[in-house]
Amino acid sequence: MNAAVPAGSVCQVLTWENIMSNGRSLSLVELEQRIAITRDNIRQLVEQAAAFSGAGDEARNADRIAQLTEELERLVKQRDALLKK
């Protein structure tokens, strides 16, 4: 488990390997689910950042929030491209 995520957290980890399933494109439903999960993960990390203090915790949370924000942007672009088809 990531050190920036406290034990018992329901924050789901999304990685590129998790996003691409067997080399196929994700369906609209899958993209919507992953967007919702990523948004919830960002929300949880923001709440955790407000609850915890310390330079190390803040830096880790900021890095993870930035990573999730990039992932969210990528997923939204994928979804929008799929909707245009």
Secondary structure, DSSP 8 states (H G I E B T S, - for coil): --TTS-TT-------HHHHSBTTB---HHHHHHHHHHHHHHHHHHHHHHHH--SHHHHHHHHHHHHHHHHHHHHHHHHHHHHHH-
